[in-house]
Amino acid sequence: MKKLTILIAAVALVCFAAPAMAVDWNFYGNARMATYYNSTDGGDVGNDDADLQWSLQGNSRFGSTIKAENINARIEMGINESSVSSRRIYGVWNFGAGKMKVGEDYTPVSQFISGQVYDGDLGLLGVGTQYGSRVGQIAFTFGNFDIALIDPSTGGAETTFVLAGTTFVINTTDGDVDQIVPKIEASYGMSFDTWNFGVQGGFNYFEVNDITSPAGNSEDLDVTSYTVGADAGFNFGPGYVKAALSMGQNWGNANWAIPGNWNQGAFATYDGDDDVDDVDSMQGALVAGLKVSDMLSFEGGFGYRQDDPDEGDKSKPWAAYVQSVISLAPGVYIVPEIGYIDQDVNYDDDDAGTRFYLGGKWQINF
């Protein structure tokens, strides 16, 4: 019995004590409050409105980075006033020649050049800069090159296509959406003392089978999305300038558009016969800033986008903002910001509205 007790104690020591000493957990978090006055002109498709926003931002978070020998990992939860959700959870294995990532994280096409804080730290995403969101992926890094195989997206087209205001529903009896290959994204970038650059690209494809045409026929459709982009930044003393460009097709179907965030989404539509009408898109952004001191800095930015559907009118939304970042103490920030967003027209040439906002973000890191 004494020997058995010693054996159990030894196993417990190996199984529980050793891993606890080998893993390094570093917890972090922040709370962010959005406080803005919004004045909205609904144009032809919405209502005019003026109201106050005073709310916890949904990208407030709590998480931890984890390190254990050649494994790095992160767990990060988003917290708003009514729920908790997963933002990022992934592990990275450094195998010497490169790294392999498994889990949910930002994807390679994302262009983070803007510090715009309105609309949940929008950063001109979808109106000037491209964004791949945080998605489940298997990714590899080799030096400055990243490639990710990502959960493929259909952008909602698995349920409906729209033609001239009429919704055509996929045959619910034998209709089928086939996701043949993962969404693929890649990027390459380098940083130097006074400047940096990056190039990005992505491809997404799926099939929609047995969609019922207006003539009652069963049709099979292919939906292809792609994006290519580049960004660069230049530092000169206390100032900096950053720029980004991107172009592509059917961004909404690949979840590169941030639908609802000040653009028409860029979704492929059914042509009523045996094919789809695509939407070609391009966008660009320019950001400039100046650091006056450790407590005060300024930034301004402008973003422009153009969506050109095969059928319909071009939509050309744009956004502009100016802000100051005030650091009251380490990890304590107030970011006053004023901005304007013009959604131009939708694909039916209806005025999509504008918004003026004034206010700021309050943030404490812990």
VENGIGI-V760909 format. One record per run of one state. SS is the DSSP state (a for helix, b for strand, c for the rest). FROM is the first residue (numbers start at 1). TO is the last residue. If there is no record, write none. Layout:
BEGIN
ss: <SS | SS>
from: <FROM | FROM>
to: <TO | TO>
END
This chain:
BEGIN
ss: <c | a | c | b | c | b | c | b | c | b | c | b | c | b | c | a | c | b | c | b | c | b | c | b | c | b | c | b | c | b | c | b | c | b | c | b | c | b | c | b | c | b | c | b | c | b | c | b | c | b | c | b | c | b | c | b | c | b | c>
from: <1 | 2 | 23 | 24 | 42 | 49 | 57 | 60 | 69 | 71 | 80 | 84 | 95 | 99 | 107 | 118 | 122 | 125 | 126 | 129 | 130 | 134 | 143 | 145 | 151 | 160 | 164 | 166 | 171 | 176 | 179 | 183 | 192 | 195 | 213 | 218 | 237 | 239 | 250 | 269 | 271 | 276 | 278 | 279 | 292 | 296 | 310 | 315 | 316 | 318 | 330 | 332 | 343 | 345 | 346 | 351 | 352 | 354 | 366>
to: <1 | 22 | 23 | 41 | 48 | 56 | 59 | 68 | 70 | 79 | 83 | 94 | 98 | 106 | 117 | 121 | 124 | 125 | 128 | 129 | 133 | 142 | 144 | 150 | 159 | 163 | 165 | 170 | 175 | 178 | 182 | 191 | 194 | 212 | 217 | 236 | 238 | 249 | 268 | 270 | 275 | 277 | 278 | 291 | 295 | 309 | 314 | 315 | 317 | 329 | 331 | 342 | 344 | 345 | 350 | 351 | 353 | 365 | 366>
END
